[in-house]
Amino acid sequence: MQGRLRNEPLKVTVNTECAHCKKPMEIVIDSDLNFTVKDRKCEPIVFVPSVDLFKIEEESIINAF
């Protein structure tokens, strides 16, 4: 969302682990909500909330949920 507001590409790296086997996972998400996983063998379930983040009118995304 910050990337859209600032009109610049941003990305975030999420370091987490598999809920099933506890294997570490690194997920990179960009401003367009595309994601890549460092370990190609990992197949995480990644989803976007049912809120249209590109047309949000609320003051905060928390209010949209």
Long-range contacts (C-beta under 8 A, 24 or more apart in sequence): 1-53, 1-61, 2-31, 3-30, 3-31, 4-31, 4-53, 4-54, 18-42, 18-44
